[in-house]
Amino acid sequence: MAIDLEFKSKNGKVLMIRFNRSNVELHSELEGEFTFSKNEFDEIKRSIIDGANNIWKNLNPRIADSLSSDYDEWYDREAGNEASLVLKPKIYTIELIPPLWHKGTRLYRFNKRTMESFIFDLNKGED
């Protein structure tokens, strides 16, 4: 059973985080930059960390040490193209560029290893 959480950005875009049994997905009707207030961004961060820890046991946030562990690009097999994600924690922004020809609202999907590097960078943004 999936758990969906919605967060509204400063410019009115809604980002939904879906926690499935084996992955975490980011959904929205819109794409581009999602800039949040500090409080909202902190809530997103907490929700992602808590949700990921519930899905994957022994989650170990760490730096990306290979292309497959870096979250900046994700290959969507259904669309046959890559999506990209840019994290800008110091300005409370997540930028999502979906794959070309994508259908539906899913813009990005994390696996365990890409989530580890994403959480590592979320935490690093506090420095």
Rosetta constraint file for C-alpha pairs under 8 A:
AtomPair CA 1 CA 20 HARMONIC 6.60 0.50
AtomPair CA 1 CA 21 HARMONIC 7.03 0.50
AtomPair CA 2 CA 18 HARMONIC 6.41 0.50
AtomPair CA 2 CA 19 HARMONIC 5.44 0.50
AtomPair CA 2 CA 20 HARMONIC 4.60 0.50
AtomPair CA 2 CA 21 HARMONIC 7.03 0.50
AtomPair CA 3 CA 18 HARMONIC 5.63 0.50
AtomPair CA 3 CA 19 HARMONIC 5.10 0.50
AtomPair CA 3 CA 20 HARMONIC 6.76 0.50
AtomPair CA 4 CA 16 HARMONIC 6.44 0.50
AtomPair CA 4 CA 17 HARMONIC 5.65 0.50
AtomPair CA 4 CA 18 HARMONIC 4.46 0.50
AtomPair CA 4 CA 19 HARMONIC 6.39 0.50
AtomPair CA 5 CA 16 HARMONIC 5.48 0.50
AtomPair CA 5 CA 17 HARMONIC 5.22 0.50
AtomPair CA 5 CA 18 HARMONIC 6.53 0.50
AtomPair CA 6 CA 14 HARMONIC 6.50 0.50
AtomPair CA 6 CA 15 HARMONIC 5.70 0.50
AtomPair CA 6 CA 16 HARMONIC 4.30 0.50
AtomPair CA 6 CA 17 HARMONIC 6.38 0.50
AtomPair CA 7 CA 14 HARMONIC 5.61 0.50
AtomPair CA 7 CA 15 HARMONIC 5.27 0.50
AtomPair CA 7 CA 16 HARMONIC 6.30 0.50
AtomPair CA 7 CA 40 HARMONIC 7.35 0.50
AtomPair CA 7 CA 44 HARMONIC 7.52 0.50
AtomPair CA 8 CA 12 HARMONIC 5.84 0.50
AtomPair CA 8 CA 13 HARMONIC 5.71 0.50
AtomPair CA 8 CA 14 HARMONIC 4.46 0.50
AtomPair CA 8 CA 15 HARMONIC 6.33 0.50
AtomPair CA 8 CA 36 HARMONIC 7.43 0.50
AtomPair CA 9 CA 13 HARMONIC 5.26 0.50
AtomPair CA 9 CA 14 HARMONIC 6.20 0.50
AtomPair CA 9 CA 15 HARMONIC 7.47 0.50
AtomPair CA 9 CA 34 HARMONIC 5.54 0.50
AtomPair CA 9 CA 35 HARMONIC 5.36 0.50
AtomPair CA 9 CA 36 HARMONIC 4.74 0.50
AtomPair CA 9 CA 37 HARMONIC 7.55 0.50
AtomPair CA 10 CA 34 HARMONIC 7.58 0.50
AtomPair CA 10 CA 35 HARMONIC 5.84 0.50
AtomPair CA 10 CA 36 HARMONIC 5.39 0.50
AtomPair CA 10 CA 37 HARMONIC 6.86 0.50
AtomPair CA 11 CA 34 HARMONIC 7.60 0.50
AtomPair CA 11 CA 35 HARMONIC 7.32 0.50
AtomPair CA 13 CA 28 HARMONIC 7.79 0.50
AtomPair CA 13 CA 30 HARMONIC 6.79 0.50
AtomPair CA 13 CA 34 HARMONIC 6.73 0.50
AtomPair CA 14 CA 28 HARMONIC 6.15 0.50
AtomPair CA 14 CA 29 HARMONIC 7.65 0.50
AtomPair CA 14 CA 30 HARMONIC 7.85 0.50
AtomPair CA 15 CA 26 HARMONIC 6.89 0.50
AtomPair CA 15 CA 27 HARMONIC 5.96 0.50
AtomPair CA 15 CA 28 HARMONIC 5.20 0.50
AtomPair CA 15 CA 34 HARMONIC 7.56 0.50
AtomPair CA 16 CA 26 HARMONIC 5.81 0.50
AtomPair CA 16 CA 27 HARMONIC 4.96 0.50
AtomPair CA 16 CA 28 HARMONIC 6.12 0.50
AtomPair CA 17 CA 24 HARMONIC 7.05 0.50
AtomPair CA 17 CA 25 HARMONIC 5.83 0.50
AtomPair CA 17 CA 26 HARMONIC 4.84 0.50
AtomPair CA 17 CA 27 HARMONIC 6.33 0.50
AtomPair CA 18 CA 24 HARMONIC 5.67 0.50
AtomPair CA 18 CA 25 HARMONIC 5.06 0.50
AtomPair CA 18 CA 26 HARMONIC 6.35 0.50
AtomPair CA 18 CA 27 HARMONIC 7.44 0.50
AtomPair CA 19 CA 23 HARMONIC 6.40 0.50
AtomPair CA 19 CA 24 HARMONIC 4.73 0.50
AtomPair CA 19 CA 25 HARMONIC 6.62 0.50
AtomPair CA 19 CA 51 HARMONIC 6.54 0.50
AtomPair CA 19 CA 52 HARMONIC 7.70 0.50
AtomPair CA 19 CA 55 HARMONIC 7.77 0.50
AtomPair CA 20 CA 24 HARMONIC 5.99 0.50
AtomPair CA 20 CA 25 HARMONIC 7.84 0.50
AtomPair CA 20 CA 55 HARMONIC 7.62 0.50
AtomPair CA 21 CA 55 HARMONIC 6.13 0.50
AtomPair CA 22 CA 55 HARMONIC 6.26 0.50
AtomPair CA 22 CA 56 HARMONIC 7.55 0.50
AtomPair CA 22 CA 111 HARMONIC 7.48 0.50
AtomPair CA 23 CA 55 HARMONIC 7.29 0.50
AtomPair CA 23 CA 109 HARMONIC 6.85 0.50
AtomPair CA 23 CA 110 HARMONIC 5.76 0.50
AtomPair CA 23 CA 111 HARMONIC 5.34 0.50
AtomPair CA 23 CA 112 HARMONIC 7.11 0.50
AtomPair CA 24 CA 52 HARMONIC 7.32 0.50
AtomPair CA 24 CA 109 HARMONIC 5.80 0.50
AtomPair CA 24 CA 110 HARMONIC 5.20 0.50
AtomPair CA 24 CA 111 HARMONIC 7.00 0.50
AtomPair CA 25 CA 106 HARMONIC 6.79 0.50
AtomPair CA 25 CA 107 HARMONIC 7.56 0.50
AtomPair CA 25 CA 108 HARMONIC 5.60 0.50
AtomPair CA 25 CA 109 HARMONIC 4.31 0.50
AtomPair CA 25 CA 110 HARMONIC 6.17 0.50
AtomPair CA 26 CA 106 HARMONIC 5.96 0.50
AtomPair CA 26 CA 107 HARMONIC 5.70 0.50
AtomPair CA 26 CA 108 HARMONIC 5.14 0.50
AtomPair CA 26 CA 109 HARMONIC 6.42 0.50
AtomPair CA 27 CA 105 HARMONIC 5.05 0.50
AtomPair CA 27 CA 106 HARMONIC 4.33 0.50
AtomPair CA 27 CA 107 HARMONIC 5.40 0.50
AtomPair CA 27 CA 108 HARMONIC 7.12 0.50
AtomPair CA 28 CA 105 HARMONIC 5.11 0.50
AtomPair CA 28 CA 106 HARMONIC 6.64 0.50
AtomPair CA 28 CA 107 HARMONIC 6.92 0.50
AtomPair CA 29 CA 104 HARMONIC 7.95 0.50
AtomPair CA 29 CA 105 HARMONIC 5.42 0.50
AtomPair CA 30 CA 105 HARMONIC 7.95 0.50
AtomPair CA 31 CA 95 HARMONIC 7.75 0.50
AtomPair CA 31 CA 96 HARMONIC 5.77 0.50
AtomPair CA 31 CA 97 HARMONIC 6.06 0.50
AtomPair CA 31 CA 98 HARMONIC 6.96 0.50
AtomPair CA 31 CA 107 HARMONIC 7.65 0.50
AtomPair CA 32 CA 95 HARMONIC 5.28 0.50
AtomPair CA 32 CA 96 HARMONIC 5.11 0.50
AtomPair CA 32 CA 97 HARMONIC 5.88 0.50
AtomPair CA 33 CA 93 HARMONIC 6.58 0.50
AtomPair CA 33 CA 94 HARMONIC 5.86 0.50
AtomPair CA 33 CA 95 HARMONIC 4.17 0.50
AtomPair CA 33 CA 96 HARMONIC 6.40 0.50
AtomPair CA 34 CA 93 HARMONIC 5.49 0.50
AtomPair CA 34 CA 94 HARMONIC 5.27 0.50
AtomPair CA 34 CA 95 HARMONIC 6.01 0.50
AtomPair CA 34 CA 96 HARMONIC 7.96 0.50
AtomPair CA 35 CA 91 HARMONIC 7.42 0.50
AtomPair CA 35 CA 92 HARMONIC 5.67 0.50
AtomPair CA 35 CA 93 HARMONIC 4.25 0.50
AtomPair CA 35 CA 94 HARMONIC 6.57 0.50
AtomPair CA 36 CA 40 HARMONIC 5.82 0.50
AtomPair CA 36 CA 41 HARMONIC 5.61 0.50
AtomPair CA 36 CA 92 HARMONIC 5.47 0.50
AtomPair CA 36 CA 93 HARMONIC 6.28 0.50
AtomPair CA 37 CA 41 HARMONIC 6.03 0.50
AtomPair CA 37 CA 92 HARMONIC 6.69 0.50
AtomPair CA 38 CA 42 HARMONIC 6.06 0.50
AtomPair CA 38 CA 92 HARMONIC 6.30 0.50
AtomPair CA 39 CA 43 HARMONIC 6.25 0.50
AtomPair CA 40 CA 44 HARMONIC 6.24 0.50
AtomPair CA 41 CA 45 HARMONIC 6.15 0.50
AtomPair CA 41 CA 92 HARMONIC 5.77 0.50
AtomPair CA 41 CA 93 HARMONIC 7.94 0.50
AtomPair CA 42 CA 46 HARMONIC 6.13 0.50
AtomPair CA 43 CA 47 HARMONIC 6.00 0.50
AtomPair CA 44 CA 48 HARMONIC 6.05 0.50
AtomPair CA 45 CA 49 HARMONIC 6.17 0.50
AtomPair CA 45 CA 122 HARMONIC 7.13 0.50
AtomPair CA 46 CA 50 HARMONIC 6.04 0.50
AtomPair CA 47 CA 51 HARMONIC 5.81 0.50
AtomPair CA 48 CA 52 HARMONIC 5.85 0.50
AtomPair CA 49 CA 53 HARMONIC 6.12 0.50
AtomPair CA 49 CA 119 HARMONIC 6.92 0.50
AtomPair CA 50 CA 54 HARMONIC 6.35 0.50
AtomPair CA 51 CA 55 HARMONIC 6.42 0.50
AtomPair CA 52 CA 56 HARMONIC 6.01 0.50
AtomPair CA 52 CA 59 HARMONIC 7.64 0.50
AtomPair CA 52 CA 115 HARMONIC 7.54 0.50
AtomPair CA 53 CA 57 HARMONIC 6.21 0.50
AtomPair CA 53 CA 58 HARMONIC 7.67 0.50
AtomPair CA 53 CA 59 HARMONIC 6.18 0.50
AtomPair CA 56 CA 112 HARMONIC 6.76 0.50
AtomPair CA 59 CA 112 HARMONIC 7.41 0.50
AtomPair CA 59 CA 116 HARMONIC 6.63 0.50
AtomPair CA 60 CA 116 HARMONIC 5.93 0.50
AtomPair CA 61 CA 115 HARMONIC 7.68 0.50
AtomPair CA 61 CA 116 HARMONIC 4.12 0.50
AtomPair CA 61 CA 117 HARMONIC 5.80 0.50
AtomPair CA 61 CA 118 HARMONIC 7.69 0.50
AtomPair CA 61 CA 119 HARMONIC 5.71 0.50
AtomPair CA 61 CA 120 HARMONIC 4.80 0.50
AtomPair CA 62 CA 116 HARMONIC 5.79 0.50
AtomPair CA 62 CA 117 HARMONIC 5.29 0.50
AtomPair CA 62 CA 119 HARMONIC 7.80 0.50
AtomPair CA 62 CA 120 HARMONIC 5.22 0.50
AtomPair CA 63 CA 116 HARMONIC 7.75 0.50
AtomPair CA 63 CA 117 HARMONIC 5.20 0.50
AtomPair CA 63 CA 120 HARMONIC 6.17 0.50
AtomPair CA 63 CA 121 HARMONIC 7.54 0.50
AtomPair CA 64 CA 69 HARMONIC 5.16 0.50
AtomPair CA 64 CA 70 HARMONIC 4.98 0.50
AtomPair CA 64 CA 114 HARMONIC 7.74 0.50
AtomPair CA 64 CA 117 HARMONIC 5.23 0.50
AtomPair CA 65 CA 69 HARMONIC 6.43 0.50
AtomPair CA 65 CA 70 HARMONIC 7.38 0.50
AtomPair CA 66 CA 70 HARMONIC 6.47 0.50
AtomPair CA 68 CA 113 HARMONIC 7.95 0.50
AtomPair CA 68 CA 114 HARMONIC 7.43 0.50
AtomPair CA 69 CA 113 HARMONIC 5.33 0.50
AtomPair CA 69 CA 114 HARMONIC 4.86 0.50
AtomPair CA 69 CA 117 HARMONIC 6.72 0.50
AtomPair CA 70 CA 113 HARMONIC 7.98 0.50
AtomPair CA 70 CA 114 HARMONIC 5.58 0.50
AtomPair CA 70 CA 117 HARMONIC 6.30 0.50
AtomPair CA 70 CA 118 HARMONIC 7.81 0.50
AtomPair CA 71 CA 84 HARMONIC 7.92 0.50
AtomPair CA 71 CA 85 HARMONIC 6.89 0.50
AtomPair CA 71 CA 110 HARMONIC 7.44 0.50
AtomPair CA 71 CA 114 HARMONIC 4.87 0.50
AtomPair CA 71 CA 115 HARMONIC 7.18 0.50
AtomPair CA 71 CA 117 HARMONIC 6.77 0.50
AtomPair CA 71 CA 118 HARMONIC 6.28 0.50
AtomPair CA 72 CA 84 HARMONIC 5.34 0.50
AtomPair CA 72 CA 85 HARMONIC 4.91 0.50
AtomPair CA 72 CA 86 HARMONIC 6.15 0.50
AtomPair CA 73 CA 82 HARMONIC 6.35 0.50
AtomPair CA 73 CA 83 HARMONIC 5.61 0.50
AtomPair CA 73 CA 84 HARMONIC 4.40 0.50
AtomPair CA 73 CA 85 HARMONIC 6.36 0.50
AtomPair CA 74 CA 82 HARMONIC 5.39 0.50
AtomPair CA 74 CA 83 HARMONIC 5.16 0.50
AtomPair CA 74 CA 84 HARMONIC 6.22 0.50
AtomPair CA 74 CA 108 HARMONIC 6.85 0.50
AtomPair CA 74 CA 109 HARMONIC 7.13 0.50
AtomPair CA 75 CA 80 HARMONIC 7.21 0.50
AtomPair CA 75 CA 81 HARMONIC 5.72 0.50
AtomPair CA 75 CA 82 HARMONIC 4.23 0.50
AtomPair CA 75 CA 83 HARMONIC 6.25 0.50
AtomPair CA 75 CA 99 HARMONIC 7.80 0.50
AtomPair CA 76 CA 80 HARMONIC 5.76 0.50
AtomPair CA 76 CA 81 HARMONIC 5.61 0.50
AtomPair CA 76 CA 82 HARMONIC 5.80 0.50
AtomPair CA 76 CA 83 HARMONIC 6.97 0.50
AtomPair CA 76 CA 99 HARMONIC 6.77 0.50
AtomPair CA 77 CA 81 HARMONIC 6.92 0.50
AtomPair CA 78 CA 102 HARMONIC 7.58 0.50
AtomPair CA 79 CA 99 HARMONIC 6.54 0.50
AtomPair CA 79 CA 100 HARMONIC 6.83 0.50
AtomPair CA 79 CA 101 HARMONIC 5.74 0.50
AtomPair CA 79 CA 102 HARMONIC 5.00 0.50
AtomPair CA 79 CA 103 HARMONIC 7.37 0.50
AtomPair CA 80 CA 99 HARMONIC 7.75 0.50
AtomPair CA 81 CA 99 HARMONIC 5.10 0.50
AtomPair CA 81 CA 100 HARMONIC 6.05 0.50
AtomPair CA 81 CA 101 HARMONIC 7.88 0.50
AtomPair CA 82 CA 98 HARMONIC 7.33 0.50
AtomPair CA 82 CA 99 HARMONIC 4.88 0.50
AtomPair CA 82 CA 100 HARMONIC 7.48 0.50
AtomPair CA 83 CA 96 HARMONIC 7.56 0.50
AtomPair CA 83 CA 97 HARMONIC 5.61 0.50
AtomPair CA 83 CA 98 HARMONIC 4.51 0.50
AtomPair CA 83 CA 99 HARMONIC 4.34 0.50
AtomPair CA 83 CA 100 HARMONIC 7.86 0.50
AtomPair CA 83 CA 107 HARMONIC 7.00 0.50
AtomPair CA 83 CA 108 HARMONIC 6.59 0.50
AtomPair CA 84 CA 96 HARMONIC 5.95 0.50
AtomPair CA 84 CA 97 HARMONIC 5.15 0.50
AtomPair CA 84 CA 98 HARMONIC 6.52 0.50
AtomPair CA 84 CA 99 HARMONIC 7.73 0.50
AtomPair CA 84 CA 108 HARMONIC 7.59 0.50
AtomPair CA 85 CA 94 HARMONIC 7.12 0.50
AtomPair CA 85 CA 95 HARMONIC 5.63 0.50
AtomPair CA 85 CA 96 HARMONIC 4.78 0.50
AtomPair CA 85 CA 97 HARMONIC 6.45 0.50
AtomPair CA 85 CA 108 HARMONIC 7.60 0.50
AtomPair CA 86 CA 94 HARMONIC 5.88 0.50
AtomPair CA 86 CA 95 HARMONIC 4.95 0.50
AtomPair CA 86 CA 96 HARMONIC 6.64 0.50
AtomPair CA 87 CA 93 HARMONIC 6.32 0.50
AtomPair CA 87 CA 94 HARMONIC 4.85 0.50
AtomPair CA 87 CA 95 HARMONIC 6.44 0.50
AtomPair CA 87 CA 121 HARMONIC 7.90 0.50
AtomPair CA 87 CA 122 HARMONIC 7.80 0.50
AtomPair CA 88 CA 92 HARMONIC 6.09 0.50
AtomPair CA 88 CA 93 HARMONIC 4.97 0.50
AtomPair CA 88 CA 94 HARMONIC 6.05 0.50
AtomPair CA 88 CA 95 HARMONIC 7.91 0.50
AtomPair CA 88 CA 125 HARMONIC 7.86 0.50
AtomPair CA 89 CA 93 HARMONIC 5.98 0.50
AtomPair CA 89 CA 94 HARMONIC 7.69 0.50
AtomPair CA 89 CA 122 HARMONIC 6.37 0.50
AtomPair CA 89 CA 125 HARMONIC 5.14 0.50
AtomPair CA 89 CA 126 HARMONIC 7.68 0.50
AtomPair CA 90 CA 125 HARMONIC 5.92 0.50
AtomPair CA 90 CA 126 HARMONIC 7.47 0.50
AtomPair CA 96 CA 107 HARMONIC 6.79 0.50
AtomPair CA 96 CA 108 HARMONIC 7.63 0.50
AtomPair CA 97 CA 107 HARMONIC 7.09 0.50
AtomPair CA 98 CA 102 HARMONIC 6.95 0.50
AtomPair CA 98 CA 106 HARMONIC 7.98 0.50
AtomPair CA 98 CA 107 HARMONIC 4.85 0.50
AtomPair CA 98 CA 108 HARMONIC 7.00 0.50
AtomPair CA 99 CA 107 HARMONIC 7.37 0.50
AtomPair CA 110 CA 114 HARMONIC 5.76 0.50
AtomPair CA 110 CA 115 HARMONIC 5.68 0.50
AtomPair CA 111 CA 115 HARMONIC 6.04 0.50
AtomPair CA 112 CA 116 HARMONIC 6.27 0.50
AtomPair CA 113 CA 117 HARMONIC 6.63 0.50
AtomPair CA 114 CA 118 HARMONIC 6.15 0.50
AtomPair CA 115 CA 119 HARMONIC 6.04 0.50
AtomPair CA 116 CA 120 HARMONIC 6.14 0.50
AtomPair CA 117 CA 121 HARMONIC 6.27 0.50
AtomPair CA 118 CA 122 HARMONIC 6.14 0.50
AtomPair CA 119 CA 123 HARMONIC 6.11 0.50
AtomPair CA 120 CA 124 HARMONIC 6.07 0.50
AtomPair CA 121 CA 125 HARMONIC 6.12 0.50
AtomPair CA 122 CA 126 HARMONIC 7.40 0.50
AtomPair CA 123 CA 127 HARMONIC 7.82 0.50
